[in-house]
Amino acid sequence: MSEAARKRPEFRNINILNDVRTYRLPPAGIVSILHRVSGALMFFLLPFIIWLFDKSVSSEISFLQFTAAFDHGIWVFPGWFVKLVALGLIWAYLHHLIAGVRHLYMDASHAVSKEFGKTSAVATLVLSIVLTVALGAKLFGLY
């Protein structure tokens, strides 16, 4: 029997609990999903971002409240948790920015190929993680 004559497998009643674990998403798919997640994270944390900006630029006293939020915390949230949320926002912003530039470049240059999609997706993931680690080290006082 030739390759063309072989019957392809038919999948009916796909079980999401079993099949999702075995499916390997390509890097471009991961970047696409994370682009949406980072945009949603920034949208939902927009009140926190506005509060941080307001506290950082209003006055000297409010700036001290801003810095105290990272040292001692806000309301019931300890300082390490506020830093962790800020680190999540840093990642969301960097990933969303880099993935957006990737998409704009692909749209402008018509560089739509499987190989370019894979290499640019891996570069997006690596660059956003490396920059987040570097800024996170600064946020947590490692340098």
C-alpha positions as CSV (number, residue, x, y, z in Angstrom):
1,M,0.0,0.0,0.0
2,S,1.5,3.4,-1.0
3,E,1.8,6.4,1.3
4,A,-1.0,8.2,-0.5
5,A,-3.4,5.2,-0.2
6,R,-3.0,4.9,3.5
7,K,-6.0,6.0,5.4
8,R,-5.4,8.9,7.8
9,P,-6.5,8.4,11.4
10,E,-9.9,9.8,12.2
11,F,-10.3,11.6,15.5
12,R,-13.8,11.7,17.0
13,N,-14.8,12.7,20.5
14,I,-11.5,14.3,21.4
15,N,-11.0,14.0,25.1
16,I,-9.6,17.3,26.3
17,L,-8.1,15.8,29.5
18,N,-6.0,13.3,27.6
19,D,-5.3,15.0,24.3
20,V,-4.2,18.5,25.5
21,R,-1.3,17.0,27.5
22,T,0.1,15.3,24.4
23,Y,-0.2,18.2,22.0
24,R,3.0,20.2,21.3
25,L,2.3,23.8,20.5
26,P,4.9,25.4,18.2
27,P,6.8,28.4,19.6
28,A,4.8,30.9,17.5
29,G,1.6,29.5,19.1
30,I,3.1,29.9,22.6
31,V,4.1,33.5,21.8
32,S,0.6,34.2,20.4
33,I,-1.1,32.9,23.5
34,L,1.3,34.7,25.8
35,H,0.7,37.9,23.9
36,R,-3.0,37.7,24.7
37,V,-2.3,36.7,28.3
38,S,0.1,39.6,28.8
39,G,-2.4,42.1,27.3
40,A,-5.2,40.8,29.5
41,L,-2.9,41.0,32.6
42,M,-2.0,44.6,31.9
43,F,-5.6,45.5,31.3
44,F,-6.8,43.9,34.5
45,L,-4.0,45.4,36.6
46,L,-4.5,48.9,35.1
47,P,-5.9,50.3,38.3
48,F,-2.8,49.1,40.2
49,I,-0.6,50.7,37.5
50,I,-2.5,54.0,37.7
51,W,-2.2,54.0,41.5
52,L,1.5,53.3,41.3
53,F,2.0,56.2,38.8
54,D,-0.1,58.5,40.9
55,K,1.9,57.7,44.0
56,S,5.2,58.1,42.3
57,V,4.7,61.6,40.8
58,S,2.2,63.4,43.1
59,S,4.4,64.6,45.9
60,E,7.3,63.7,48.1
61,I,5.1,62.2,50.7
62,S,3.2,60.1,48.1
63,F,6.5,58.9,46.7
64,L,7.5,57.7,50.2
65,Q,4.2,55.8,50.2
66,F,5.1,54.4,46.8
67,T,8.5,53.1,48.0
68,A,6.9,51.9,51.3
69,A,4.5,49.7,49.3
70,F,7.5,47.7,47.9
71,D,9.2,47.5,51.3
72,H,6.3,47.0,53.8
73,G,3.3,46.2,51.6
74,I,-0.1,47.6,50.8
75,W,-3.2,46.8,52.9
76,V,-3.0,43.0,53.6
77,F,-0.5,42.3,50.8
78,P,3.2,42.1,52.0
79,G,6.0,43.9,50.2
80,W,7.3,40.8,48.5
81,F,3.9,40.2,46.9
82,V,3.7,43.7,45.6
83,K,7.1,43.2,44.1
84,L,6.0,39.9,42.6
85,V,2.9,41.6,41.0
86,A,5.2,44.4,39.7
87,L,7.5,41.7,38.2
88,G,4.5,40.2,36.5
89,L,3.6,43.6,35.1
90,I,7.2,44.0,33.9
91,W,7.1,40.7,32.1
92,A,3.7,41.4,30.6
93,Y,4.8,44.8,29.3
94,L,8.1,43.5,27.9
95,H,6.6,40.4,26.3
96,H,3.7,42.3,24.8
97,L,6.0,45.0,23.4
98,I,8.5,42.5,21.9
99,A,5.8,40.3,20.5
100,G,4.0,43.3,19.1
101,V,7.1,44.5,17.4
102,R,7.6,41.0,16.0
103,H,4.1,41.0,14.5
104,L,4.5,44.5,13.1
105,Y,7.8,43.5,11.5
106,M,6.2,40.4,9.9
107,D,3.3,42.5,8.6
108,A,5.5,45.2,7.2
109,S,8.2,43.0,5.6
110,H,5.9,40.1,4.6
111,A,8.4,37.8,6.2
112,V,5.9,35.1,6.8
113,S,7.6,31.7,6.7
114,K,7.7,28.8,9.0
115,E,11.4,29.1,9.8
116,F,11.2,32.9,10.5
117,G,8.1,32.4,12.6
118,K,9.9,29.8,14.7
119,T,13.2,31.8,15.1
120,S,11.5,35.1,15.9
121,A,9.1,33.4,18.4
122,V,12.0,31.8,20.2
123,A,13.9,35.2,20.2
124,T,10.8,36.9,21.6
125,L,10.5,34.4,24.4
126,V,14.2,34.5,25.3
127,L,14.5,38.3,25.1
128,S,11.4,38.9,27.2
129,I,12.6,36.4,29.9
130,V,16.1,37.7,30.0
131,L,15.0,41.3,30.3
132,T,12.4,40.4,33.0
133,V,15.1,38.6,35.0
134,A,17.5,41.5,34.7
135,L,14.8,44.0,35.8
136,G,13.5,41.6,38.4
137,A,17.0,41.4,39.9
138,K,17.0,45.2,40.2
139,L,13.5,45.2,41.6
140,F,14.4,42.7,44.3
141,G,17.6,44.6,45.2
142,L,20.2,42.1,43.8
143,Y,22.2,44.9,42.3
